[in-house]
Amino acid sequence: MILKLKNKVLVNSEGKINVKKLNKNQYIISLFKEAIKIGLMSENEIIRVQVDIMNLLKDLILRYTKGESTSVTVETSESLLNSILYAIDFYMLKMDSPEAAVMELKEKSIKQIYENGIELIRNCIIDTKKLYGKIKRNKLRIELEPYNTTIEEILCFFEEYNIVFGAHNGMGSIDYPLVFDDMTVRGVSYIKNYLEHLEIETEFCRLFSEKEINRILVGYEKMCRLSHNIELINIFEILINNSLFSVLCGNEARQLNITKYQFNKMNEKLKRLTQVDGLINDAIFRIVDELRIKNEFLIGYINNYKKLFEKRLISVLKNNRLDTFIVVENKEEVKYTFAFDEGKRMSEGEFNSMVKRIMKVSKIEDKIEIINSNVNSLQDFIDVFNCDCFFGEEFEKVFDSLSDIELAIFVKVVFYEELRNETADLSIIIYQKRDVEAEWQEHFIKFMEGLCRERMAKIEEVLDKIDYEEIKFY
């Protein structure tokens, strides 16, 4: 990690390090560069520190190999060096200023600084474990898989984290997204920041009933044509969006329900405004007041979110897509149920016997009758398609025998990604679809392309009204 230094030193007359040029992930290295520019450290002093760091690395390699060797792979050596630098940076970043950090380097041995850093990391781990335990005890009981699995999997970090040999390492990935997530930090610092922000967001979410939260998540699912249970969505963002908009509509902050009438009326009002920041400020004030929020960190978090909310609100208003931003109540919506039931899947023997019966008959009408008499599961239906039971025009007759609701379910399966990411109508999505995973899907697309406008409209009408919980995607 030896830093190459220029012979000439440019001295800043103020003797102050430019904080903006310091890198939290390479703090001591960036500190060297800035310190020598303003004359706070000499080239010899920096070289001495670097040599001491390399001696620390030699000692750490011996510990890593349990005294058996002073040689390791380049990758291992780099990882151990990064662990040392992380511990040193961890301590240096606790200093009151970069200048104070430089004085530590000048007055203390690098070994002492490193050991101080290890001790700080150890204490941070203890505090972070306590915070994790609190979050796990108080977690929301909601049907959101990334949220639930992330909280469970963070435990693995504490079980696997190695302060000495891998202090810079963190979790490979965290599924559940936060509104504000600092990706510039590593190791336990990242986990600590993540949990602190998650705790703040959870505190806000707990101001609403868990039943109401799950209801809003289901509404969000239908609005975005996705399965809220498996998507990487942020609960805090969805709740505060609806709470802010509800307040703008004249409701109480705790009331998340927004009627179609309220939505349409406020949509027209917002379109006529040239500035929305005043309205948003008033809405945030009311939320903090009505929900009796006293936590200064949570209040600051909400105020920071105001900029994101305002930016997105202006964007959706400009594109006339406010309906993609706010969950609106729809009491008249019908929840469709259908014959597909994954609890009634056929056994392997029953399925193979049925396939043999289908293969023995020649008329497509007889094949369809066998299926209707035996298949109750969507997955079994798809498995039949993949068993070469149908050929050519037979696929079209099978699809034509399905109801509009059943066809809509297959639309959800075949065009799942497109329905998540596109706002175009169904006919455009079908026309643009090119990549398929199976032959039956090619025939399904061809069948859908040939439907009349009236039937296509009926399928699209029920598309958003199908309960994802009833469908199993494989």
C-alpha positions in Angstrom: 0.0 0.0 0.0 3.1 2.2 -0.2 1.9 5.7 -1.3 3.9 7.4 -4.0 4.6 11.0 -3.0 5.7 13.9 -5.1 8.8 15.8 -4.2 7.2 19.2 -4.2 4.7 20.0 -1.4 2.0 22.6 -2.0 1.1 24.1 1.4 -2.4 25.4 2.0 -2.1 28.7 3.9 -5.0 27.8 6.1 -3.4 24.5 7.2 -6.8 22.8 6.9 -7.4 19.5 5.1 -10.1 19.5 2.4 -12.7 17.1 4.0 -14.5 16.7 0.7 -11.4 14.9 -0.7 -11.3 12.3 2.1 -12.6 8.8 1.4 -14.2 7.0 4.3 -13.3 3.6 2.7 -9.7 4.6 2.3 -9.4 7.2 5.0 -5.8 6.9 6.1 -4.6 6.8 2.4 -6.6 9.8 1.4 -5.5 11.5 4.7 -1.8 11.0 3.7 -2.5 12.7 0.3 -4.2 15.7 1.8 -1.8 16.0 4.8 1.3 16.2 2.7 -0.3 18.8 0.4 -0.7 21.3 3.3 2.5 20.3 5.1 0.9 18.6 8.1 3.0 15.5 7.4 6.4 15.0 5.8 7.3 12.4 3.3 9.5 10.6 5.9 6.6 10.5 8.5 4.3 8.9 6.0 6.8 6.4 4.9 7.4 5.5 8.6 3.6 4.9 9.1 3.5 2.8 5.9 6.4 0.6 7.0 4.8 0.1 10.4 1.6 -1.0 8.6 3.5 -3.5 6.6 5.1 -4.9 9.8 1.6 -5.3 11.2 0.6 -7.2 8.1 3.6 -9.6 8.6 2.4 -10.3 12.1 -1.2 -10.8 11.0 -0.1 -13.2 8.3 1.7 -15.3 11.0 -1.4 -15.2 13.2 -3.6 -16.2 10.1 -1.3 -19.2 9.3 -1.0 -20.0 13.0 2.8 -19.5 12.9 3.3 -22.0 10.1 4.2 -19.6 7.3 4.9 -16.0 6.4 3.6 -16.6 2.9 -0.1 -16.4 1.7 -1.8 -15.9 -1.6 -2.0 -12.3 -3.0 -5.7 -12.3 -2.5 -5.4 -13.3 1.2 -2.6 -10.8 1.7 -4.7 -8.0 0.2 -7.7 -9.0 2.3 -5.7 -9.0 5.6 -4.2 -5.6 4.7 -7.7 -4.2 4.1 -8.7 -5.6 7.5 -5.8 -3.7 9.1 -6.6 -0.5 7.3 -10.3 -0.8 8.2 -9.4 -1.0 11.9 -7.0 2.0 11.7 -9.7 4.0 9.7 -12.3 3.0 12.3 -10.3 4.6 15.0 -9.2 7.6 13.0 -12.7 8.4 11.9 -13.6 8.9 15.6 -11.3 11.9 15.8 -12.8 15.3 16.1 -11.2 16.4 12.8 -8.8 15.2 10.1 -6.1 17.4 11.6 -6.6 15.6 15.0 -6.3 12.3 13.2 -3.0 13.4 11.6 -1.7 14.3 15.1 -2.6 10.8 16.3 -0.5 9.4 13.5 2.4 11.6 14.4 2.3 11.0 18.2 1.2 7.4 18.5 2.5 4.1 17.1 0.5 2.6 14.3 0.3 -0.6 16.3 -1.4 1.3 19.2 -3.8 3.0 16.8 -4.6 -0.4 15.2 -5.3 -2.0 18.6 -7.5 0.9 19.6 -9.4 0.4 16.3 -9.9 -3.3 17.0 -11.2 -2.5 20.5 -13.7 0.1 19.0 -14.9 -2.4 16.5 -15.4 -5.0 19.2 -17.5 -2.5 21.2 -19.4 -1.5 18.1 -20.3 -5.2 17.5 -21.7 -5.5 21.0 -23.8 -2.3 20.6 -25.0 -3.4 17.1 -25.9 -6.9 18.4 -28.1 -5.2 21.1 -29.7 -3.0 18.4 -30.3 -6.1 16.2 -32.0 -7.9 19.1 -34.3 -4.9 19.7 -35.2 -4.7 16.0 -35.9 -8.5 15.8 -38.2 -8.3 18.9 -40.1 -5.3 17.6 -40.3 -6.3 13.9 -43.5 -5.7 12.0 -45.7 -8.8 11.5 -46.3 -8.2 7.8 -46.4 -10.3 4.7 -43.2 -9.1 3.0 -40.6 -11.7 2.4 -37.5 -9.5 1.8 -38.2 -7.7 5.1 -38.7 -10.8 7.1 -35.8 -12.8 5.6 -33.4 -9.8 5.8 -33.9 -9.5 9.6 -33.3 -13.2 10.0 -30.3 -13.3 7.8 -28.5 -10.4 9.5 -27.8 -12.8 12.3 -25.4 -14.6 10.0 -23.2 -11.4 9.9 -22.6 -11.6 13.7 -21.9 -15.3 13.5 -19.4 -15.0 10.7 -17.8 -11.6 11.2 -14.1 -11.8 12.0 -12.8 -8.6 13.6 -9.1 -9.5 13.1 -8.9 -11.2 9.7 -11.9 -9.6 8.0 -12.9 -6.4 9.7 -13.7 -4.8 6.4 -16.1 -7.5 5.3 -19.9 -7.3 5.6 -22.9 -9.2 4.3 -22.9 -10.2 0.7 -26.2 -8.6 0.1 -29.2 -7.2 2.0 -32.5 -7.6 0.1 -34.8 -5.2 2.0 -34.2 -1.7 0.7 -34.1 1.4 2.9 -35.1 4.9 1.9 -31.6 6.1 2.9 -28.9 3.5 2.7 -25.2 4.6 2.9 -23.4 2.2 0.6 -20.1 4.0 1.0 -19.2 2.3 4.4 -18.3 -1.3 5.0 -18.0 -4.0 7.6 -19.8 -3.5 10.9 -20.2 0.2 10.2 -22.6 -0.6 7.3 -24.6 -3.1 9.4 -24.8 -0.6 12.2 -26.0 2.2 9.9 -28.5 -0.1 8.2 -30.0 -1.2 11.5 -30.2 2.3 12.8 -32.1 3.4 9.7 -34.3 0.3 9.8 -35.1 1.1 13.4 -36.2 4.6 12.5 -38.3 3.5 9.6 -39.9 0.7 11.8 -40.7 3.3 14.5 -42.7 5.3 12.0 -44.4 2.2 10.6 -45.5 1.1 14.0 -47.6 4.2 14.3 -50.1 2.4 12.0 -51.8 -1.0 12.7 -50.2 -4.0 11.2 -53.6 -4.9 9.7 -53.7 -1.5 8.0 -50.1 -1.9 6.7 -50.9 -5.3 5.2 -54.0 -3.8 3.6 -52.0 -1.0 2.0 -49.3 -3.5 0.8 -52.0 -5.5 -1.0 -53.4 -2.2 -2.5 -49.8 -1.3 -3.6 -49.5 -4.7 -5.2 -52.6 -4.3 -7.3 -51.6 -0.7 -8.3 -48.1 -1.8 -9.5 -49.2 -5.2 -10.9 -46.7 -7.1 -8.7 -46.6 -9.5 -5.8 -45.9 -7.3 -2.8 -44.8 -10.3 -0.8 -41.7 -10.9 -2.9 -40.8 -7.5 -4.2 -38.0 -5.2 -3.0 -40.3 -2.4 -1.8 -39.9 -0.1 1.2 -42.8 -0.1 3.7 -41.9 3.3 5.2 -42.0 4.9 1.8 -45.4 3.5 0.9 -46.9 4.4 4.3 -45.6 8.0 4.4 -46.6 8.6 0.8 -50.2 7.7 1.6 -50.1 9.5 4.9 -48.9 12.7 3.3 -51.4 12.5 0.5 -54.2 11.6 3.0 -53.4 14.7 5.0 -53.4 16.8 1.8 -56.9 15.4 1.1 -58.1 16.7 4.5 -57.9 13.3 6.4 -56.1 12.6 9.6 -52.5 11.5 9.4 -53.2 8.0 10.7 -55.9 7.5 8.1 -54.2 5.8 5.1 -57.4 5.2 3.1 -57.9 7.6 0.2 -61.1 7.4 -1.8 -61.3 7.7 -5.6 -63.2 11.0 -5.2 -60.5 12.4 -2.9 -57.8 11.3 -5.2 -59.4 12.8 -8.3 -60.1 16.1 -6.6 -56.6 16.4 -5.2 -55.0 15.3 -8.5 -56.8 18.2 -10.3 -55.8 20.6 -7.6 -52.1 19.6 -7.7 -52.0 19.9 -11.5 -53.0 23.6 -11.2 -50.2 24.5 -8.7 -46.8 25.8 -9.8 -45.2 25.0 -6.4 -45.9 22.1 -4.1 -43.3 22.5 -1.4 -45.5 24.7 0.8 -48.3 22.0 0.8 -45.7 19.3 1.5 -44.2 21.2 4.4 -47.7 21.7 6.0 -48.5 18.0 5.5 -45.3 17.0 7.2 -45.9 19.3 10.1 -49.4 17.8 10.5 -48.0 14.3 10.4 -45.4 15.0 13.1 -48.0 16.8 15.2 -51.0 14.4 14.9 -48.9 11.2 15.2 -47.1 12.8 18.2 -43.7 12.1 16.9 -41.1 13.2 19.5 -38.0 11.3 18.3 -35.7 13.9 16.7 -34.0 11.3 14.5 -37.3 10.2 13.1 -38.4 13.8 12.5 -35.1 14.5 10.7 -35.6 11.3 8.7 -39.0 12.5 7.6 -37.8 15.9 6.7 -35.0 14.4 4.6 -37.5 12.3 2.8 -39.5 15.4 1.9 -37.0 16.2 -0.9 -37.5 12.7 -2.4 -41.3 12.9 -2.1 -41.5 16.4 -3.7 -39.2 15.3 -6.6 -41.3 12.2 -7.3 -44.6 14.0 -6.9 -43.6 16.6 -9.5 -42.5 13.9 -11.8 -45.8 11.8 -11.6 -47.9 15.0 -12.0 -45.9 16.0 -15.0 -46.5 12.6 -16.6 -50.1 12.3 -15.4 -49.3 9.2 -13.4 -50.2 10.1 -9.8 -52.1 6.8 -9.7 -48.7 5.0 -9.7 -47.6 6.9 -6.6 -50.6 6.7 -4.2 -52.6 3.7 -3.1 -56.3 4.5 -3.7 -59.2 2.7 -2.1 -61.4 0.7 -4.4 -64.4 -0.7 -2.5 -66.1 -1.9 -5.6 -63.2 -4.1 -6.6 -64.0 -7.8 -6.9 -61.6 -10.4 -5.7 -61.7 -13.2 -8.2 -61.3 -16.8 -7.1 -60.6 -19.6 -9.6 -60.3 -23.4 -10.0 -56.5 -23.6 -9.8 -55.6 -24.8 -6.3 -52.0 -25.8 -5.5 -53.3 -27.7 -2.5 -54.8 -30.2 -5.0 -51.7 -31.1 -7.0 -51.6 -34.6 -8.4 -49.1 -37.2 -7.2 -46.4 -38.2 -9.7 -48.2 -41.5 -10.4 -51.5 -39.8 -11.0 -50.0 -37.3 -13.3 -48.1 -39.9 -15.4 -51.2 -42.0 -15.7 -53.2 -38.9 -16.9 -50.5 -38.0 -19.5 -50.6 -41.6 -20.9 -54.4 -41.3 -21.2 -54.1 -38.0 -23.1 -51.5 -39.4 -25.4 -53.8 -42.4 -26.3 -56.7 -40.2 -27.6 -56.5 -38.4 -30.9 -59.3 -35.8 -30.6 -58.4 -32.5 -28.9 -61.9 -32.4 -27.3 -61.2 -35.7 -25.5 -57.8 -34.4 -24.4 -59.4 -31.2 -23.0 -62.0 -33.4 -21.2 -59.3 -35.5 -19.5 -57.6 -32.3 -18.3 -60.8 -30.7 -17.0 -61.6 -33.9 -15.1 -58.2 -34.2 -13.4 -56.2 -31.0 -13.3 -56.9 -28.6 -10.4 -53.4 -27.1 -10.1 -51.9 -24.4 -12.3 -48.5 -26.1 -12.0 -50.0 -29.4 -13.1 -51.6 -27.6 -16.1 -48.2 -26.1 -17.1 -46.5 -29.5 -16.7 -49.1 -31.0 -19.1 -48.1 -28.3 -21.6 -44.5 -29.3 -21.2 -45.1 -33.1 -21.8 -45.6 -32.9 -25.6 -49.3 -33.7 -25.3 -50.4 -31.0 -27.8 -49.3 -30.1 -31.2 -49.9 -27.1 -33.5 -53.5 -25.9 -33.5 -54.3 -28.1 -30.5 -52.8 -25.5 -28.3 -55.1 -22.8 -29.6 -58.2 -25.0 -28.8 -57.0 -25.7 -25.3 -56.5 -22.0 -24.7 -59.8 -21.1 -26.2 -61.5 -23.5 -23.8 -60.2 -21.4 -20.8 -62.3 -18.7 -19.1 -61.2 -15.1 -19.2 -60.0 -15.3 -15.6 -57.9 -18.4 -16.4 -56.4 -16.7 -19.4 -55.6 -13.7 -17.2 -53.7 -16.1 -14.9 -51.6 -17.4 -17.7 -51.0 -13.8 -18.8 -49.6 -13.2 -15.3 -47.3 -16.2 -15.7 -46.1 -15.6 -19.3 -45.8 -11.8 -19.1 -44.8 -11.5 -15.4 -41.7 -9.3 -15.9 -43.4 -7.1 -18.5 -46.4 -6.5 -16.2 -44.0 -5.4 -13.5 -41.9 -3.0 -15.5 -44.2 -1.6 -18.2 -47.1 0.8 -18.2 -48.3 -0.1 -21.7 -51.6 -1.8 -22.3 -51.8 -5.6 -22.6 -52.0 -5.7 -26.4 -48.7 -3.8 -26.7 -47.0 -6.1 -24.1 -48.1 -9.2 -26.0 -47.0 -7.8 -29.3 -43.5 -6.9 -28.0 -42.9 -10.2 -26.2 -40.1 -12.2 -27.9 -38.2 -14.2 -25.3 -40.1 -17.3 -24.0 -39.0 -20.3 -21.9 -41.2 -23.0 -23.4 -43.0 -23.9 -26.7 -46.4 -23.6 -25.1 -45.7 -20.0 -24.3 -45.0 -19.3 -28.0 -48.5 -20.7 -28.9 -50.1 -18.8 -26.0 -48.6 -15.5 -27.4 -49.9 -16.3 -30.9 -53.3 -17.2 -29.4 -53.5 -13.9 -27.5 -52.5 -11.9 -30.6 -55.4 -13.4 -32.4 -58.1 -12.4 -29.8 -60.7 -9.8 -30.7 -60.6 -6.5 -28.9 -63.6 -7.3 -26.8 -62.2 -10.4 -25.3 -58.8 -8.8 -24.8 -60.5 -5.9 -22.9 -62.3 -8.4 -20.7 -59.0 -10.2 -19.8 -57.3 -6.9 -19.1 -60.2 -5.8 -16.9 -59.8 -8.8 -14.6 -56.0 -8.8 -14.8 -55.5 -6.5 -11.8 -58.2 -8.1 -9.8 -56.6 -11.5 -9.5 -55.2 -12.2 -6.1 -51.5 -13.0 -6.3 -51.8 -15.1 -3.2 -53.9 -17.6 -5.1 -51.2 -18.0 -7.8 -47.9 -20.0 -7.5 -45.2 -18.8 -9.8 -42.6 -21.4 -10.7 
